[in-house]
Amino acid sequence: MARYMIDCRKVPSESGCTLTIAGTEDEVLDAAAAHAVARHGHEDTADLREMLRGSLEPAEQALA
């Protein structure tokens, strides 16, 4: 099973957030969307999830 990650440091943000989330694609998208709503004031929309999906990286490459 492929693992993916998203790193808040690589997504434009005024807060300087440093959170990194890793897991399956669906897990990361769900957790990242919840984080974006709770901490960054976004709405959980299809556009937000597409932006997050575009920021996903294979976890193995990023951690190597």
C-alpha positions in Angstrom: 0.0 0.0 0.0 1.4 3.3 -1.0 2.0 6.0 1.6 1.7 9.7 0.9 2.4 12.8 2.8 1.6 16.5 2.8 3.8 19.1 4.4 2.2 22.4 5.4 5.6 24.1 5.0 5.2 23.6 1.2 1.6 25.0 1.0 1.4 28.8 1.0 0.2 29.9 4.5 0.5 33.0 6.6 0.7 31.1 9.8 4.1 29.4 9.1 2.5 26.0 9.9 5.0 23.1 10.1 2.6 20.1 10.3 3.4 17.0 8.2 0.7 14.3 7.7 1.5 10.8 6.3 -0.7 7.8 5.5 -2.8 6.4 2.6 -3.9 9.0 0.1 -7.5 9.1 1.5 -6.2 9.3 5.1 -3.9 12.2 4.3 -6.6 14.1 2.3 -9.1 13.7 5.1 -6.7 14.7 7.8 -5.2 17.6 5.8 -8.7 18.9 4.9 -9.7 18.7 8.6 -6.5 20.5 9.6 -7.0 23.2 6.9 -10.5 23.9 8.3 -9.6 23.8 12.0 -6.3 25.7 11.8 -6.3 27.7 8.6 -9.9 28.8 8.3 -10.6 27.1 5.0 -13.9 25.5 4.0 -13.9 21.7 3.2 -14.7 22.0 -0.5 -13.9 20.1 -3.6 -11.5 22.9 -4.7 -9.6 22.6 -1.3 -9.3 18.9 -1.7 -8.0 19.2 -5.2 -5.4 21.7 -4.1 -4.4 19.3 -1.3 -4.3 16.4 -3.7 -1.9 18.3 -5.9 0.4 18.8 -2.8 0.7 15.1 -2.0 4.1 13.4 -2.3 5.1 9.8 -2.0 6.2 9.5 1.7 9.1 7.2 0.9 10.7 9.7 -1.5 10.2 12.6 0.9 11.6 10.7 3.9 14.6 9.2 2.0 
